Every structure is written in structure tokens, then in C-alpha cells.
Amino acid sequence: MRRQAPTYVLLREDARTNLTSIPKFSILVAIYFLIKKGGPYLVLTRLTRSRHRFTMETIHYILLAFLAYSIIKAIFFRDRSPIPETSGKVYKIANVAELRTILSSTTHVVVDFYADWCPPCRAIAPIFSKMADDYSAEGQLAFVKVNVDHVNDVAKQYNVTAMPTFVFFEKGVPKGVAVEGRNGPIERVRGADKPTLEAVVRTLASQVASSKE
């Protein structure tokens, strides 16, 4: 049987040592082991259920450990690999000229401004790809992705400051889309707002279908 680290044992519920007598470094190391084994929630659960008496100083160090863990995880362990594209109907542009070509040849264009390091961008990507598969229409409705880190001049041109941001174009220029049940036209969608994005795309697809009749 694998032996548990002593510092981990100190924080178990059946430990009899008063936590206030444990060196501060041991407290931080113990929290590290608990985080590796089950995350911050497990740490809080074990500490809350324990019979130890905590001083304000001890609680202060525990909170600092949580803060350090969150910051380190956000900075060093964020997924920065390229977001995979599952649809063959999504255009991933490499420069401004490519975007201009699509805008000039397609009536309606939905542009997704994203970044690989952005978790909401990664979450909404499969939904965007599925909409491209379902609603793309040659010369009528196209779906485009712009990586703001690779083509940042496009993001600046359209005043994109948050990711993901979805901008809707009609005949080459940004234009709001009037969606039934919404107050005023929707000019852009900021964040991974799936319901709003889907509502706009369905409206555009309906307009395309009507124009073909």
C-alpha cells in the first residue's frame, strides 16, 4: 500500500494535532497534496469537517494558498493548443484580403473573433461549426473564424475587445439582425451566448431561404 504524505495526514479528519501548532509551510504543502488529489472543493470539505481550531492567521494562509493555486492554474495550465475545426464549411482566414474576398462575394457573413487561449471560445466552437454545416449557403450565408492573435488588425478594425465576439455582415458591412422577440437589431454577440447566436443565425438562414423562393 502506498504511504500517504505526512503533511496530508495532518489534515485528515481523524488527525489529533492542533492545526495552529503546525508550521505554516506544512499547511501549504498539505493543501497542495489535497489540491492534487481532489481540488479546492475537497480541501474546503475536509477542513470544514475537521475538529481542528483555526486561528485567523491560519485561515489567512489557507486563503492565500487557494488564491495562488487559482492564479497559477489560470496562467500556466490554460489550454493554448489550436481549437480544432470540425466543419469543412468554416473559413479560417489568414489575412485581411481573405476576409474581404468572402465579404464581397457573400450576402450574409457571420464572423467569429476568437483566441485559442480563450475557454469560452473553445466551448462555443463546436456549436459554430455545426451551424456552418446546417446553414451555409454558397454566396448567401458564410461562416468565418478570425484568430485575433494571428490577424489582430482585423479585430482592431471592427473594434473587437473581448473573445469570443460574433459580428454579422450584410453586403460587406457590419449590420444588425432583427430577431423576432428581441428588442432592436442584434449587431454583435459578445461571449459564448449560444441562444442569441443561434437565434441570429436561424433568422439569417430564414432570410436566405425566403430570397430563393
C-alpha contacts under 8 A as a table, 3 or more apart, distances in Angstrom:
res1	aa1	res2	aa2	distance
4	Q	8	Y	6.82
4	Q	9	V	6.90
5	A	8	Y	5.31
5	A	9	V	6.58
6	P	9	V	5.10
6	P	10	L	6.43
7	T	10	L	5.19
7	T	11	L	7.14
7	T	26	S	6.16
7	T	27	I	7.42
7	T	29	V	6.66
7	T	30	A	4.80
8	Y	11	L	5.66
8	Y	12	R	6.91
8	Y	30	A	4.88
8	Y	31	I	7.63
8	Y	33	F	6.25
8	Y	34	L	6.87
9	V	12	R	5.26
9	V	15	A	6.94
10	L	15	A	5.73
10	L	17	T	7.01
10	L	19	L	7.93
10	L	30	A	7.54
11	L	15	A	6.51
11	L	19	L	7.92
11	L	30	A	6.99
11	L	46	R	7.42
11	L	47	L	7.13
11	L	50	S	7.74
12	R	15	A	5.44
12	R	46	R	6.83
12	R	50	S	7.16
13	E	46	R	6.67
13	E	47	L	7.84
13	E	49	R	6.82
13	E	50	S	4.70
13	E	51	R	6.87
14	D	50	S	7.69
16	R	52	H	7.87
17	T	21	S	7.60
17	T	52	H	7.64
18	N	21	S	5.69
18	N	22	I	7.27
18	N	52	H	5.69
18	N	53	R	6.65
19	L	22	I	5.29
19	L	52	H	5.94
19	L	53	R	6.67
19	L	54	F	6.71
20	T	23	P	7.97
20	T	53	R	7.05
20	T	54	F	6.24
20	T	55	T	6.61
20	T	58	T	6.80
22	I	26	S	6.53
22	I	27	I	6.79
23	P	26	S	5.34
23	P	27	I	6.61
24	K	27	I	5.07
24	K	28	L	6.48
24	K	58	T	7.63
24	K	61	Y	7.52
25	F	28	L	5.21
25	F	29	V	6.24
26	S	29	V	5.00
26	S	30	A	5.95
27	I	30	A	5.10
27	I	31	I	6.24
27	I	62	I	7.63
28	L	31	I	5.13
28	L	32	Y	6.21
28	L	61	Y	7.58
28	L	62	I	7.12
28	L	65	A	6.45
29	V	32	Y	4.95
29	V	33	F	6.41
30	A	33	F	5.22
30	A	34	L	6.35
31	I	34	L	5.03
31	I	35	I	6.03
31	I	43	V	6.83
31	I	62	I	7.71
31	I	65	A	7.46
32	Y	35	I	5.10
32	Y	36	K	6.24
33	F	36	K	5.16
33	F	37	K	6.23
34	L	37	K	5.02
34	L	38	G	5.99
34	L	39	G	6.64
34	L	40	P	7.69
34	L	42	L	7.14
34	L	43	V	5.91
35	I	38	G	5.33
35	I	39	G	4.07
35	I	40	P	5.59
35	I	42	L	7.45
35	I	43	V	6.66
36	K	39	G	6.19
38	G	41	Y	7.36
38	G	42	L	5.47
38	G	43	V	7.51
39	G	42	L	5.64
39	G	43	V	6.68
40	P	43	V	4.97
40	P	44	L	6.24
40	P	66	F	7.15
41	Y	44	L	5.20
41	Y	45	T	6.14
42	L	45	T	5.02
42	L	46	R	6.13
43	V	46	R	5.29
43	V	47	L	6.09
44	L	47	L	5.16
44	L	48	T	5.86
45	T	48	T	5.21
45	T	49	R	6.17
46	R	49	R	5.30
46	R	50	S	6.03
47	L	50	S	5.17
54	F	58	T	6.04
54	F	59	I	6.59
55	T	58	T	5.20
55	T	59	I	6.45
56	M	59	I	5.12
56	M	60	H	6.05
57	E	60	H	4.96
57	E	61	Y	6.43
58	T	61	Y	5.24
58	T	62	I	6.35
59	I	62	I	5.00
59	I	63	L	6.19
60	H	63	L	5.26
60	H	64	L	6.25
61	Y	64	L	5.00
61	Y	65	A	6.19
62	I	65	A	5.06
62	I	66	F	6.42
63	L	66	F	5.09
63	L	67	L	6.23
64	L	67	L	5.02
64	L	68	A	6.10
65	A	68	A	5.13
65	A	69	Y	6.10
66	F	69	Y	5.07
66	F	70	S	6.22
67	L	70	S	5.20
67	L	71	I	6.24
68	A	71	I	5.22
68	A	72	I	6.03
69	Y	72	I	5.31
69	Y	73	K	6.04
70	S	73	K	5.21
70	S	74	A	6.11
71	I	74	A	5.17
71	I	75	I	6.15
72	I	75	I	5.26
72	I	76	F	5.76
72	I	77	F	7.41
73	K	76	F	5.57
73	K	77	F	5.02
73	K	78	R	6.91
74	A	77	F	6.03
74	A	78	R	5.67
75	I	78	R	6.28
78	R	117	W	6.62
79	D	116	D	7.65
79	D	117	W	5.94
79	D	119	P	7.86
80	R	116	D	5.39
80	R	117	W	4.52
81	S	116	D	6.34
81	S	117	W	7.47
82	P	116	D	5.48
83	I	116	D	5.75
83	I	122	R	6.23
83	I	125	A	7.62
85	E	88	G	7.84
85	E	90	V	7.82
85	E	125	A	7.62
85	E	126	P	7.71
85	E	129	S	7.11
86	T	126	P	7.12
86	T	129	S	6.31
87	S	90	V	5.88
87	S	129	S	5.23
87	S	130	K	7.04
87	S	132	A	7.05
87	S	133	D	6.43
88	G	91	Y	7.97
88	G	133	D	7.79
89	K	129	S	7.77
89	K	132	A	5.86
89	K	133	D	6.23
89	K	136	S	7.03
89	K	142	A	7.88
89	K	143	F	7.19
90	V	129	S	6.68
90	V	132	A	6.23
90	V	142	A	7.52
90	V	143	F	5.24
90	V	144	V	5.56
90	V	145	K	7.00
91	Y	143	F	6.33
91	Y	144	V	4.63
91	Y	145	K	6.12
92	K	144	V	5.88
92	K	145	K	4.83
92	K	146	V	6.23
92	K	147	N	7.99
93	I	96	V	7.70
93	I	98	E	5.85
93	I	99	L	6.29
93	I	144	V	7.19
93	I	145	K	6.54
93	I	146	V	5.98
94	A	98	E	6.86
94	A	146	V	7.77
94	A	150	H	7.28
94	A	151	V	6.56
95	N	98	E	5.67
95	N	99	L	6.93
95	N	151	V	5.99
96	V	99	L	5.26
96	V	100	R	6.28
96	V	151	V	7.43
96	V	153	D	7.82
96	V	154	V	6.38
97	A	100	R	5.09
97	A	101	T	6.24
98	E	101	T	5.17
98	E	102	I	6.52
99	L	102	I	5.27
99	L	103	L	6.16
100	R	103	L	5.04
100	R	104	S	6.03
100	R	172	G	7.68
101	T	104	S	5.30
101	T	105	S	6.28
102	I	105	S	5.24
102	I	106	T	5.93
102	I	109	V	7.92
102	I	142	A	7.94
103	L	106	T	5.52
103	L	107	T	7.33
103	L	108	H	7.85
103	L	109	V	6.69
103	L	169	F	7.49
103	L	171	K	6.70
103	L	172	G	4.62
103	L	173	V	7.82
104	S	107	T	7.75
104	S	171	K	6.69
104	S	172	G	5.55
105	S	139	G	6.05
106	T	109	V	6.66
106	T	138	E	7.46
106	T	139	G	4.31
106	T	140	Q	5.21
106	T	141	L	6.33
106	T	142	A	6.78
106	T	171	K	6.89
106	T	172	G	7.83
107	T	139	G	6.34
107	T	140	Q	4.87
107	T	141	L	6.35
107	T	169	F	7.80
107	T	170	E	5.44
107	T	171	K	4.82
107	T	172	G	7.34
108	H	140	Q	5.75
108	H	141	L	4.71
108	H	142	A	6.45
108	H	168	F	7.31
108	H	169	F	5.58
108	H	170	E	4.69
108	H	171	K	6.53
108	H	204	L	7.40
109	V	141	L	5.61
109	V	142	A	4.79
109	V	143	F	5.84
109	V	144	V	7.15
109	V	168	F	5.94
109	V	169	F	5.02
109	V	170	E	6.59
110	V	141	L	7.73
110	V	142	A	6.30
110	V	143	F	4.94
110	V	144	V	6.11
110	V	166	F	6.74
110	V	167	V	6.02
110	V	168	F	4.84
110	V	169	F	6.42
110	V	201	V	8.00
111	V	143	F	6.05
111	V	144	V	4.66
111	V	145	K	5.65
111	V	146	V	7.06
111	V	166	F	5.47
111	V	167	V	5.25
111	V	168	F	6.39
111	V	169	F	7.86
112	D	143	F	7.81
112	D	144	V	6.10
112	D	145	K	4.65
112	D	146	V	6.01
112	D	164	P	6.68
112	D	165	T	5.97
112	D	166	F	4.64
112	D	167	V	6.77
113	F	145	K	6.05
113	F	146	V	4.81
113	F	147	N	6.04
113	F	148	V	6.26
113	F	155	A	7.15
113	F	160	V	7.54
113	F	163	M	6.41
113	F	164	P	5.52
113	F	165	T	5.19
113	F	166	F	6.20
113	F	167	V	7.93
114	Y	118	C	7.29
114	Y	121	C	5.82
114	Y	145	K	7.19
114	Y	146	V	6.20
114	Y	147	N	5.18
114	Y	148	V	6.01
114	Y	163	M	5.27
114	Y	164	P	4.78
114	Y	165	T	6.92
115	A	118	C	5.40
115	A	121	C	6.69
115	A	147	N	5.41
115	A	148	V	5.95
115	A	149	D	6.51
115	A	163	M	6.78
115	A	164	P	7.44
116	D	119	P	7.90
116	D	121	C	7.30
116	D	122	R	7.11
116	D	147	N	7.60
118	C	121	C	5.27
118	C	122	R	6.47
118	C	163	M	6.93
118	C	164	P	7.76
119	P	122	R	5.06
119	P	123	A	6.23
120	P	123	A	4.93
120	P	124	I	6.18
120	P	163	M	7.71
120	P	164	P	6.90
120	P	191	G	6.93
120	P	192	A	5.60
121	C	124	I	5.38
121	C	125	A	6.04
121	C	163	M	6.71
121	C	164	P	5.35
121	C	191	G	7.91
121	C	192	A	6.73
122	R	125	A	5.31
122	R	126	P	7.91
123	A	126	P	7.08
123	A	192	A	7.45
124	I	127	I	5.36
124	I	128	F	6.31
124	I	192	A	5.72
124	I	194	K	7.26
125	A	128	F	5.14
125	A	129	S	6.21
126	P	129	S	5.01
126	P	130	K	6.17
127	I	130	K	5.12
127	I	131	M	6.29
127	I	194	K	7.80
128	F	131	M	5.18
128	F	132	A	6.33
129	S	132	A	5.07
129	S	133	D	6.38
130	K	133	D	5.02
130	K	134	D	6.15
131	M	134	D	5.00
131	M	135	Y	5.77
131	M	136	S	7.63
131	M	198	E	7.86
131	M	201	V	7.66
132	A	135	Y	5.46
132	A	136	S	5.16
132	A	142	A	7.31
132	A	143	F	5.89
133	D	136	S	6.17
135	Y	141	L	7.31
135	Y	201	V	7.89
135	Y	202	R	7.99
135	Y	205	A	6.09
136	S	140	Q	7.72
136	S	141	L	5.27
136	S	142	A	5.45
136	S	143	F	7.07
137	A	140	Q	5.20
137	A	141	L	4.91
137	A	142	A	6.61
138	E	141	L	6.54
138	E	142	A	7.27
139	G	142	A	7.49
140	Q	208	V	6.43
141	L	204	L	7.64
141	L	205	A	7.34
141	L	208	V	7.35
146	V	150	H	7.99
146	V	151	V	6.72
146	V	154	V	7.99
147	N	150	H	5.42
147	N	151	V	5.95
147	N	152	N	7.48
148	V	151	V	5.17
148	V	152	N	4.54
148	V	153	D	7.95
148	V	154	V	7.55
148	V	155	A	5.94
149	D	152	N	5.49
151	V	154	V	5.89
151	V	155	A	7.14
152	N	155	A	5.07
152	N	156	K	6.32
153	D	156	K	5.09
153	D	157	Q	6.12
154	V	157	Q	4.99
154	V	158	Y	6.47
155	A	158	Y	5.45
155	A	159	N	6.04
155	A	160	V	5.04
155	A	161	T	7.65
156	K	159	N	4.91
156	K	160	V	6.08
156	K	161	T	7.95
157	Q	160	V	7.83
160	V	163	M	7.81
160	V	165	T	6.83
162	A	165	T	6.27
162	A	190	R	6.96
162	A	191	G	7.49
163	M	190	R	7.03
163	M	191	G	6.20
164	P	190	R	6.14
164	P	191	G	5.07
164	P	192	A	6.44
165	T	188	R	6.92
165	T	189	V	5.65
165	T	190	R	4.50
165	T	191	G	5.99
166	F	188	R	5.44
166	F	189	V	5.01
166	F	190	R	6.45
166	F	197	L	7.88
167	V	174	P	6.79
167	V	187	E	6.72
167	V	188	R	4.67
167	V	189	V	6.77
168	F	174	P	5.57
168	F	175	K	5.98
168	F	176	G	6.72
168	F	177	V	7.54
168	F	187	E	6.54
168	F	188	R	6.35
169	F	172	G	5.86
169	F	173	V	5.10
169	F	174	P	4.18
169	F	175	K	5.41
169	F	176	G	7.99
170	E	173	V	5.56
170	E	174	P	6.27
170	E	175	K	5.93
174	P	187	E	7.36
175	K	187	E	5.90
176	G	185	P	4.82
176	G	186	I	4.74
176	G	187	E	3.72
176	G	188	R	7.12
177	V	185	P	4.77
177	V	186	I	5.01
177	V	187	E	6.29
177	V	200	V	6.60
177	V	203	T	7.77
177	V	204	L	7.75
178	A	182	R	7.49
178	A	184	G	6.35
178	A	185	P	4.18
178	A	186	I	6.30
178	A	200	V	7.93
178	A	203	T	7.89
179	V	182	R	5.60
179	V	184	G	7.85
179	V	185	P	6.61
179	V	186	I	7.28
179	V	199	A	6.88
179	V	200	V	6.28
179	V	203	T	6.37
182	R	185	P	7.53
186	I	189	V	7.41
186	I	200	V	7.64
189	V	193	D	6.96
189	V	196	T	7.25
189	V	197	L	6.64
190	R	193	D	7.10
193	D	196	T	5.73
193	D	197	L	6.17
194	K	197	L	5.19
194	K	198	E	5.98
195	P	198	E	5.26
195	P	199	A	6.11
196	T	199	A	5.04
196	T	200	V	6.27
197	L	200	V	5.26
197	L	201	V	6.23
198	E	201	V	5.12
198	E	202	R	6.02
199	A	202	R	5.24
199	A	203	T	6.23
200	V	203	T	5.10
200	V	204	L	6.29
201	V	204	L	5.04
201	V	205	A	6.07
202	R	205	A	4.99
202	R	206	S	6.08
203	T	206	S	5.05
203	T	207	Q	6.30
204	L	207	Q	5.05
204	L	208	V	6.28
205	A	208	V	5.06
205	A	209	A	6.20
206	S	209	A	5.07
206	S	210	S	6.15
207	Q	210	S	5.10
207	Q	211	S	6.24
208	V	211	S	5.19
208	V	212	K	6.58
209	A	212	K	5.34
209	A	213	E	6.82
210	S	213	E	5.39
